[in-house]
């Protein structure tokens, strides 16, 4: 069960990063460095989620 809880927690963080990326893209003066950082964080979370899912099954 602890793995499932961690997956949910990471999933929520992934969603928050997705929103932050959308908000940054909507800004008139989009910060490319911030956008790149957010996208890297989102990808890292996705990889962690996938690794936990593989470990759970």
N, CA, C and O atoms as a Tripos MOL2 file, in Angstrom:
@<TRIPOS>MOLECULE
protein
  228   227    57     0     0
PROTEIN
NO_CHARGES

@<TRIPOS>ATOM
      1 N           0.8150   -1.2050    0.0000 N.3       1 UNK1
      2 CA          0.0000    0.0000    0.0000 C.3       1 UNK1
      3 C           0.8510    1.2570    0.0000 C.2       1 UNK1
      4 O           0.4520    2.2690   -0.5770 O.2       1 UNK1
      5 N           1.9970    1.2150    0.6260 N.am      2 UNK2
      6 CA          2.8370    2.4040    0.7100 C.3       2 UNK2
      7 C           3.2830    2.8550   -0.6790 C.2       2 UNK2
      8 O           3.4080    4.0520   -0.9390 O.2       2 UNK2
      9 N           3.5200    1.8940   -1.5680 N.am      3 UNK3
     10 CA          3.9210    2.2450   -2.9290 C.3       3 UNK3
     11 C           2.7890    2.9780   -3.6390 C.2       3 UNK3
     12 O           3.0160    3.9700   -4.3320 O.2       3 UNK3
     13 N           1.5710    2.4800   -3.4610 N.am      4 UNK4
     14 CA          0.4170    3.1280   -4.1050 C.3       4 UNK4
     15 C           0.2340    4.5590   -3.5980 C.2       4 UNK4
     16 O          -0.0900    5.4600   -4.3720 O.2       4 UNK4
     17 N           0.4390    4.7630   -2.3090 N.am      5 UNK5
     18 CA          0.3140    6.1090   -1.7390 C.3       5 UNK5
     19 C           1.3830    7.0260   -2.3120 C.2       5 UNK5
     20 O           1.1170    8.1870   -2.6220 O.2       5 UNK5
     21 N           2.5830    6.5030   -2.4500 N.am      6 UNK6
     22 CA          3.6820    7.3030   -3.0200 C.3       6 UNK6
     23 C           3.3870    7.6410   -4.4830 C.2       6 UNK6
     24 O           3.6620    8.7540   -4.9300 O.2       6 UNK6
     25 N           2.8320    6.6910   -5.2240 N.am      7 UNK7
     26 CA          2.4710    6.9450   -6.6190 C.3       7 UNK7
     27 C           1.4290    8.0570   -6.7060 C.2       7 UNK7
     28 O           1.5240    8.9350   -7.5640 O.2       7 UNK7
     29 N           0.4340    8.0210   -5.8170 N.am      8 UNK8
     30 CA         -0.5980    9.0730   -5.8020 C.3       8 UNK8
     31 C           0.0180   10.4280   -5.4690 C.2       8 UNK8
     32 O          -0.3120   11.4410   -6.0860 O.2       8 UNK8
     33 N           0.9160   10.4330   -4.4850 N.am      9 UNK9
     34 CA          1.5800   11.6730   -4.0860 C.3       9 UNK9
     35 C           2.3850   12.2600   -5.2500 C.2       9 UNK9
     36 O           2.3090   13.4590   -5.5220 O.2       9 UNK9
     37 N           3.1430   11.4200   -5.9250 N.am     10 UNK10
     38 CA          3.9250   11.8830   -7.0680 C.3      10 UNK10
     39 C           3.0160   12.3140   -8.2170 C.2      10 UNK10
     40 O           3.3360   13.2500   -8.9500 O.2      10 UNK10
     41 N           1.8930   11.6330   -8.3700 N.am     11 UNK11
     42 CA          0.9250   11.9980   -9.3970 C.3      11 UNK11
     43 C           0.3650   13.3940   -9.1800 C.2      11 UNK11
     44 O           0.1820   14.1500  -10.1330 O.2      11 UNK11
     45 N           0.0930   13.7360   -7.9220 N.am     12 UNK12
     46 CA         -0.3960   15.0810   -7.6100 C.3      12 UNK12
     47 C           0.6630   16.1340   -7.9110 C.2      12 UNK12
     48 O           0.3570   17.1920   -8.4590 O.2      12 UNK12
     49 N           1.9060   15.8390   -7.5510 N.am     13 UNK13
     50 CA          2.9910   16.7720   -7.8610 C.3      13 UNK13
     51 C           3.1290   16.9380   -9.3720 C.2      13 UNK13
     52 O           3.3870   18.0370   -9.8620 O.2      13 UNK13
     53 N           2.9550   15.8410  -10.1040 N.am     14 UNK14
     54 CA          3.0330   15.8650  -11.5670 C.3      14 UNK14
     55 C           1.9430   16.7760  -12.1370 C.2      14 UNK14
     56 O           2.1960   17.5530  -13.0580 O.2      14 UNK14
     57 N           0.7350   16.6760  -11.5880 N.am     15 UNK15
     58 CA         -0.3700   17.5290  -12.0320 C.3      15 UNK15
     59 C          -0.0940   18.9990  -11.7300 C.2      15 UNK15
     60 O          -0.3900   19.8680  -12.5510 O.2      15 UNK15
     61 N           0.4680   19.2800  -10.5650 N.am     16 UNK16
     62 CA          0.7870   20.6630  -10.2000 C.3      16 UNK16
     63 C           1.8330   21.2370  -11.1450 C.2      16 UNK16
     64 O           1.7430   22.3970  -11.5490 O.2      16 UNK16
     65 N           2.8200   20.4280  -11.4960 N.am     17 UNK17
     66 CA          3.8290   20.8870  -12.4420 C.3      17 UNK17
     67 C           3.2130   21.1210  -13.8150 C.2      17 UNK17
     68 O           3.5820   22.0670  -14.5110 O.2      17 UNK17
     69 N           2.2900   20.2760  -14.2000 N.am     18 UNK18
     70 CA          1.6090   20.4460  -15.4830 C.3      18 UNK18
     71 C           0.8680   21.7860  -15.5170 C.2      18 UNK18
     72 O           0.9090   22.5040  -16.5160 O.2      18 UNK18
     73 N           0.1940   22.1100  -14.4140 N.am     19 UNK19
     74 CA         -0.5040   23.4030  -14.3250 C.3      19 UNK19
     75 C           0.4770   24.5670  -14.3570 C.2      19 UNK19
     76 O           0.2280   25.5810  -15.0100 O.2      19 UNK19
     77 N           1.5880   24.4190  -13.6510 N.am     20 UNK20
     78 CA          2.5900   25.4830  -13.6190 C.3      20 UNK20
     79 C           3.1770   25.7090  -15.0140 C.2      20 UNK20
     80 O           3.4500   26.8470  -15.3970 O.2      20 UNK20
     81 N           3.3700   24.6350  -15.7680 N.am     21 UNK21
     82 CA          3.8690   24.7590  -17.1360 C.3      21 UNK21
     83 C           2.8480   25.4870  -18.0000 C.2      21 UNK21
     84 O           3.2050   26.3710  -18.7790 O.2      21 UNK21
     85 N           1.5880   25.1190  -17.8620 N.am     22 UNK22
     86 CA          0.5260   25.7850  -18.6370 C.3      22 UNK22
     87 C           0.4440   27.2660  -18.3000 C.2      22 UNK22
     88 O           0.2780   28.1040  -19.1860 O.2      22 UNK22
     89 N           0.5600   27.5840  -17.0170 N.am     23 UNK23
     90 CA          0.5060   28.9800  -16.5960 C.3      23 UNK23
     91 C           1.6990   29.7660  -17.1430 C.2      23 UNK23
     92 O           1.5580   30.9120  -17.5710 O.2      23 UNK23
     93 N           2.8640   29.1390  -17.1230 N.am     24 UNK24
     94 CA          4.0620   29.8190  -17.6370 C.3      24 UNK24
     95 C           3.9290   30.0690  -19.1400 C.2      24 UNK24
     96 O           4.3140   31.1280  -19.6340 O.2      24 UNK24
     97 N           3.3840   29.0920  -19.8590 N.am     25 UNK25
     98 CA          3.2010   29.2540  -21.3020 C.3      25 UNK25
     99 C           2.1770   30.3370  -21.6270 C.2      25 UNK25
    100 O           2.2480   30.9630  -22.6840 O.2      25 UNK25
    101 N           1.2280   30.5570  -20.7250 N.am     26 UNK26
    102 CA          0.1820   31.5480  -20.9540 C.3      26 UNK26
    103 C           0.6610   32.9750  -20.6810 C.2      26 UNK26
    104 O           0.0190   33.9400  -21.0950 O.2      26 UNK26
    105 N           1.7820   33.1000  -19.9870 N.am     27 UNK27
    106 CA          2.3060   34.4320  -19.6830 C.3      27 UNK27
    107 C           2.8180   35.1090  -20.9550 C.2      27 UNK27
    108 O           3.3790   34.4490  -21.8300 O.2      27 UNK27
    109 N           2.6290   36.4070  -21.0550 N.am     28 UNK28
    110 CA          3.1210   37.1320  -22.2420 C.3      28 UNK28
    111 C           4.6410   37.0420  -22.4060 C.2      28 UNK28
    112 O           5.1360   36.9160  -23.5260 O.2      28 UNK28
    113 N           5.3740   37.1040  -21.3080 N.am     29 UNK29
    114 CA          6.8320   37.0070  -21.3590 C.3      29 UNK29
    115 C           7.2520   35.7120  -20.6760 C.2      29 UNK29
    116 O           7.7000   35.7140  -19.5290 O.2      29 UNK29
    117 N           7.1030   34.6330  -21.3850 N.am     30 UNK30
    118 CA          7.3980   33.3040  -20.8530 C.3      30 UNK30
    119 C           8.8840   33.1920  -20.5130 C.2      30 UNK30
    120 O           9.7420   33.5530  -21.3190 O.2      30 UNK30
    121 N           9.1760   32.6910  -19.3210 N.am     31 UNK31
    122 CA         10.5550   32.4900  -18.8710 C.3      31 UNK31
    123 C          11.0170   31.1070  -19.3370 C.2      31 UNK31
    124 O          10.6020   30.0870  -18.7860 O.2      31 UNK31
    125 N          11.8690   31.0850  -20.3450 N.am     32 UNK32
    126 CA         12.3130   29.8230  -20.9500 C.3      32 UNK32
    127 C          13.0800   28.9530  -19.9690 C.2      32 UNK32
    128 O          12.9490   27.7300  -19.9970 O.2      32 UNK32
    129 N          13.8740   29.5600  -19.1080 N.am     33 UNK33
    130 CA         14.6460   28.7840  -18.1350 C.3      33 UNK33
    131 C          13.7120   28.1250  -17.1230 C.2      33 UNK33
    132 O          13.8680   26.9470  -16.8010 O.2      33 UNK33
    133 N          12.7490   28.8830  -16.6280 N.am     34 UNK34
    134 CA         11.7690   28.3190  -15.6790 C.3      34 UNK34
    135 C          10.9670   27.2080  -16.3420 C.2      34 UNK34
    136 O          10.7150   26.1690  -15.7310 O.2      34 UNK34
    137 N          10.5680   27.4240  -17.5840 N.am     35 UNK35
    138 CA          9.7890   26.4330  -18.3120 C.3      35 UNK35
    139 C          10.5880   25.1340  -18.4730 C.2      35 UNK35
    140 O          10.0550   24.0420  -18.2760 O.2      35 UNK35
    141 N          11.8480   25.2610  -18.8270 N.am     36 UNK36
    142 CA         12.7040   24.0810  -18.9800 C.3      36 UNK36
    143 C          12.8570   23.3450  -17.6560 C.2      36 UNK36
    144 O          12.8060   22.1160  -17.6140 O.2      36 UNK36
    145 N          13.0410   24.0910  -16.5840 N.am     37 UNK37
    146 CA         13.1770   23.4900  -15.2600 C.3      37 UNK37
    147 C          11.9080   22.7330  -14.8660 C.2      37 UNK37
    148 O          11.9750   21.6110  -14.3640 O.2      37 UNK37
    149 N          10.7670   23.3520  -15.0960 N.am     38 UNK38
    150 CA          9.4890   22.7070  -14.7680 C.3      38 UNK38
    151 C           9.2980   21.4270  -15.5810 C.2      38 UNK38
    152 O           8.8510   20.4110  -15.0490 O.2      38 UNK38
    153 N           9.6340   21.4770  -16.8550 N.am     39 UNK39
    154 CA          9.4740   20.2990  -17.7150 C.3      39 UNK39
    155 C          10.4000   19.1670  -17.2820 C.2      39 UNK39
    156 O          10.0140   17.9990  -17.3230 O.2      39 UNK39
    157 N          11.6110   19.5070  -16.8720 N.am     40 UNK40
    158 CA         12.5460   18.4730  -16.3950 C.3      40 UNK40
    159 C          12.0380   17.8330  -15.1120 C.2      40 UNK40
    160 O          12.1260   16.6170  -14.9360 O.2      40 UNK40
    161 N          11.5020   18.6650  -14.2120 N.am     41 UNK41
    162 CA         10.9600   18.1400  -12.9600 C.3      41 UNK41
    163 C           9.7830   17.2140  -13.2450 C.2      41 UNK41
    164 O           9.6470   16.1590  -12.6260 O.2      41 UNK41
    165 N           8.9440   17.6140  -14.1770 N.am     42 UNK42
    166 CA          7.7730   16.8100  -14.5270 C.3      42 UNK42
    167 C           8.2080   15.4600  -15.1140 C.2      42 UNK42
    168 O           7.6420   14.4210  -14.7730 O.2      42 UNK42
    169 N           9.2030   15.4810  -15.9880 N.am     43 UNK43
    170 CA          9.7030   14.2460  -16.5810 C.3      43 UNK43
    171 C          10.3100   13.3330  -15.5180 C.2      43 UNK43
    172 O          10.1010   12.1210  -15.5500 O.2      43 UNK43
    173 N          11.0550   13.9070  -14.5840 N.am     44 UNK44
    174 CA         11.6550   13.1190  -13.5060 C.3      44 UNK44
    175 C          10.5720   12.4380  -12.6700 C.2      44 UNK44
    176 O          10.7000   11.2660  -12.3140 O.2      44 UNK44
    177 N           9.5040   13.1790  -12.3610 N.am     45 UNK45
    178 CA          8.3940   12.5910  -11.5990 C.3      45 UNK45
    179 C           7.7440   11.4530  -12.3810 C.2      45 UNK45
    180 O           7.4260   10.4080  -11.8130 O.2      45 UNK45
    181 N           7.5510   11.6560  -13.6740 N.am     46 UNK46
    182 CA          6.9370   10.6230  -14.5080 C.3      46 UNK46
    183 C           7.7840    9.3480  -14.4830 C.2      46 UNK46
    184 O           7.2550    8.2400  -14.3870 O.2      46 UNK46
    185 N           9.1030    9.5210  -14.5700 N.am     47 UNK47
    186 CA          9.9920    8.3670  -14.5280 C.3      47 UNK47
    187 C           9.9180    7.6580  -13.1780 C.2      47 UNK47
    188 O           9.9390    6.4290  -13.1200 O.2      47 UNK47
    189 N           9.8300    8.4270  -12.0910 N.am     48 UNK48
    190 CA          9.7190    7.8360  -10.7620 C.3      48 UNK48
    191 C           8.4130    7.0620  -10.6220 C.2      48 UNK48
    192 O           8.3920    5.9620  -10.0680 O.2      48 UNK48
    193 N           7.3290    7.6350  -11.1230 N.am     49 UNK49
    194 CA          6.0240    6.9600  -11.0690 C.3      49 UNK49
    195 C           6.0710    5.6530  -11.8300 C.2      49 UNK49
    196 O           5.6070    4.6250  -11.3360 O.2      49 UNK49
    197 N           6.6290    5.6850  -13.0310 N.am     50 UNK50
    198 CA          6.7120    4.4680  -13.8370 C.3      50 UNK50
    199 C           7.5580    3.4000  -13.1580 C.2      50 UNK50
    200 O           7.2130    2.2190  -13.1950 O.2      50 UNK50
    201 N           8.6580    3.8020  -12.5400 N.am     51 UNK51
    202 CA          9.5290    2.8500  -11.8390 C.3      51 UNK51
    203 C           8.7880    2.2170  -10.6580 C.2      51 UNK51
    204 O           8.9110    1.0150  -10.4220 O.2      51 UNK51
    205 N           8.0270    3.0140   -9.9220 N.am     52 UNK52
    206 CA          7.2590    2.4760   -8.7970 C.3      52 UNK52
    207 C           6.1720    1.5320   -9.2680 C.2      52 UNK52
    208 O           5.9190    0.5070   -8.6350 O.2      52 UNK52
    209 N           5.5280    1.8690  -10.3750 N.am     53 UNK53
    210 CA          4.4930    0.9770  -10.9210 C.3      53 UNK53
    211 C           5.0710   -0.3600  -11.3420 C.2      53 UNK53
    212 O           4.4660   -1.4090  -11.1160 O.2      53 UNK53
    213 N           6.2520   -0.3170  -11.9580 N.am     54 UNK54
    214 CA          6.9180   -1.5800  -12.3580 C.3      54 UNK54
    215 C           7.2720   -2.3960  -11.1170 C.2      54 UNK54
    216 O           7.1170   -3.6170  -11.1100 O.2      54 UNK54
    217 N           7.7400   -1.7310  -10.0780 N.am     55 UNK55
    218 CA          8.1350   -2.4280   -8.8480 C.3      55 UNK55
    219 C           6.9210   -3.0250   -8.1370 C.2      55 UNK55
    220 O           7.0310   -4.0630   -7.4850 O.2      55 UNK55
    221 N           5.7760   -2.3760   -8.2600 N.am     56 UNK56
    222 CA          4.5650   -2.8250   -7.5680 C.3      56 UNK56
    223 C           3.9740   -4.0730   -8.2350 C.2      56 UNK56
    224 O           3.2260   -4.8230   -7.6070 O.2      56 UNK56
    225 N           4.3110   -4.2850   -9.4940 N.am     57 UNK57
    226 CA          3.7000   -5.4320  -10.1990 C.3      57 UNK57
    227 C           4.6890   -6.4760  -10.5020 C.2      57 UNK57
    228 O           4.3450   -7.5020  -11.0880 O.2      57 UNK57
@<TRIPOS>BOND
     1     1     2 1
     2     2     3 1
     3     3     4 2
     4     3     5 am
     5     5     6 1
     6     6     7 1
     7     7     8 2
     8     7     9 am
     9     9    10 1
    10    10    11 1
    11    11    12 2
    12    11    13 am
    13    13    14 1
    14    14    15 1
    15    15    16 2
    16    15    17 am
    17    17    18 1
    18    18    19 1
    19    19    20 2
    20    19    21 am
    21    21    22 1
    22    22    23 1
    23    23    24 2
    24    23    25 am
    25    25    26 1
    26    26    27 1
    27    27    28 2
    28    27    29 am
    29    29    30 1
    30    30    31 1
    31    31    32 2
    32    31    33 am
    33    33    34 1
    34    34    35 1
    35    35    36 2
    36    35    37 am
    37    37    38 1
    38    38    39 1
    39    39    40 2
    40    39    41 am
    41    41    42 1
    42    42    43 1
    43    43    44 2
    44    43    45 am
    45    45    46 1
    46    46    47 1
    47    47    48 2
    48    47    49 am
    49    49    50 1
    50    50    51 1
    51    51    52 2
    52    51    53 am
    53    53    54 1
    54    54    55 1
    55    55    56 2
    56    55    57 am
    57    57    58 1
    58    58    59 1
    59    59    60 2
    60    59    61 am
    61    61    62 1
    62    62    63 1
    63    63    64 2
    64    63    65 am
    65    65    66 1
    66    66    67 1
    67    67    68 2
    68    67    69 am
    69    69    70 1
    70    70    71 1
    71    71    72 2
    72    71    73 am
    73    73    74 1
    74    74    75 1
    75    75    76 2
    76    75    77 am
    77    77    78 1
    78    78    79 1
    79    79    80 2
    80    79    81 am
    81    81    82 1
    82    82    83 1
    83    83    84 2
    84    83    85 am
    85    85    86 1
    86    86    87 1
    87    87    88 2
    88    87    89 am
    89    89    90 1
    90    90    91 1
    91    91    92 2
    92    91    93 am
    93    93    94 1
    94    94    95 1
    95    95    96 2
    96    95    97 am
    97    97    98 1
    98    98    99 1
    99    99   100 2
   100    99   101 am
   101   101   102 1
   102   102   103 1
   103   103   104 2
   104   103   105 am
   105   105   106 1
   106   106   107 1
   107   107   108 2
   108   107   109 am
   109   109   110 1
   110   110   111 1
   111   111   112 2
   112   111   113 am
   113   113   114 1
   114   114   115 1
   115   115   116 2
   116   115   117 am
   117   117   118 1
   118   118   119 1
   119   119   120 2
   120   119   121 am
   121   121   122 1
   122   122   123 1
   123   123   124 2
   124   123   125 am
   125   125   126 1
   126   126   127 1
   127   127   128 2
   128   127   129 am
   129   129   130 1
   130   130   131 1
   131   131   132 2
   132   131   133 am
   133   133   134 1
   134   134   135 1
   135   135   136 2
   136   135   137 am
   137   137   138 1
   138   138   139 1
   139   139   140 2
   140   139   141 am
   141   141   142 1
   142   142   143 1
   143   143   144 2
   144   143   145 am
   145   145   146 1
   146   146   147 1
   147   147   148 2
   148   147   149 am
   149   149   150 1
   150   150   151 1
   151   151   152 2
   152   151   153 am
   153   153   154 1
   154   154   155 1
   155   155   156 2
   156   155   157 am
   157   157   158 1
   158   158   159 1
   159   159   160 2
   160   159   161 am
   161   161   162 1
   162   162   163 1
   163   163   164 2
   164   163   165 am
   165   165   166 1
   166   166   167 1
   167   167   168 2
   168   167   169 am
   169   169   170 1
   170   170   171 1
   171   171   172 2
   172   171   173 am
   173   173   174 1
   174   174   175 1
   175   175   176 2
   176   175   177 am
   177   177   178 1
   178   178   179 1
   179   179   180 2
   180   179   181 am
   181   181   182 1
   182   182   183 1
   183   183   184 2
   184   183   185 am
   185   185   186 1
   186   186   187 1
   187   187   188 2
   188   187   189 am
   189   189   190 1
   190   190   191 1
   191   191   192 2
   192   191   193 am
   193   193   194 1
   194   194   195 1
   195   195   196 2
   196   195   197 am
   197   197   198 1
   198   198   199 1
   199   199   200 2
   200   199   201 am
   201   201   202 1
   202   202   203 1
   203   203   204 2
   204   203   205 am
   205   205   206 1
   206   206   207 1
   207   207   208 2
   208   207   209 am
   209   209   210 1
   210   210   211 1
   211   211   212 2
   212   211   213 am
   213   213   214 1
   214   214   215 1
   215   215   216 2
   216   215   217 am
   217   217   218 1
   218   218   219 1
   219   219   220 2
   220   219   221 am
   221   221   222 1
   222   222   223 1
   223   223   224 2
   224   223   225 am
   225   225   226 1
   226   226   227 1
   227   227   228 2
@<TRIPOS>SUBSTRUCTURE
     1 UNK1         2 RESIDUE 1 A UNK
     2 UNK2         6 RESIDUE 1 A UNK
     3 UNK3        10 RESIDUE 1 A UNK
     4 UNK4        14 RESIDUE 1 A UNK
     5 UNK5        18 RESIDUE 1 A UNK
     6 UNK6        22 RESIDUE 1 A UNK
     7 UNK7        26 RESIDUE 1 A UNK
     8 UNK8        30 RESIDUE 1 A UNK
     9 UNK9        34 RESIDUE 1 A UNK
    10 UNK10       38 RESIDUE 1 A UNK
    11 UNK11       42 RESIDUE 1 A UNK
    12 UNK12       46 RESIDUE 1 A UNK
    13 UNK13       50 RESIDUE 1 A UNK
    14 UNK14       54 RESIDUE 1 A UNK
    15 UNK15       58 RESIDUE 1 A UNK
    16 UNK16       62 RESIDUE 1 A UNK
    17 UNK17       66 RESIDUE 1 A UNK
    18 UNK18       70 RESIDUE 1 A UNK
    19 UNK19       74 RESIDUE 1 A UNK
    20 UNK20       78 RESIDUE 1 A UNK
    21 UNK21       82 RESIDUE 1 A UNK
    22 UNK22       86 RESIDUE 1 A UNK
    23 UNK23       90 RESIDUE 1 A UNK
    24 UNK24       94 RESIDUE 1 A UNK
    25 UNK25       98 RESIDUE 1 A UNK
    26 UNK26      102 RESIDUE 1 A UNK
    27 UNK27      106 RESIDUE 1 A UNK
    28 UNK28      110 RESIDUE 1 A UNK
    29 UNK29      114 RESIDUE 1 A UNK
    30 UNK30      118 RESIDUE 1 A UNK
    31 UNK31      122 RESIDUE 1 A UNK
    32 UNK32      126 RESIDUE 1 A UNK
    33 UNK33      130 RESIDUE 1 A UNK
    34 UNK34      134 RESIDUE 1 A UNK
    35 UNK35      138 RESIDUE 1 A UNK
    36 UNK36      142 RESIDUE 1 A UNK
    37 UNK37      146 RESIDUE 1 A UNK
    38 UNK38      150 RESIDUE 1 A UNK
    39 UNK39      154 RESIDUE 1 A UNK
    40 UNK40      158 RESIDUE 1 A UNK
    41 UNK41      162 RESIDUE 1 A UNK
    42 UNK42      166 RESIDUE 1 A UNK
    43 UNK43      170 RESIDUE 1 A UNK
    44 UNK44      174 RESIDUE 1 A UNK
    45 UNK45      178 RESIDUE 1 A UNK
    46 UNK46      182 RESIDUE 1 A UNK
    47 UNK47      186 RESIDUE 1 A UNK
    48 UNK48      190 RESIDUE 1 A UNK
    49 UNK49      194 RESIDUE 1 A UNK
    50 UNK50      198 RESIDUE 1 A UNK
    51 UNK51      202 RESIDUE 1 A UNK
    52 UNK52      206 RESIDUE 1 A UNK
    53 UNK53      210 RESIDUE 1 A UNK
    54 UNK54      214 RESIDUE 1 A UNK
    55 UNK55      218 RESIDUE 1 A UNK
    56 UNK56      222 RESIDUE 1 A UNK
    57 UNK57      226 RESIDUE 1 A UNK
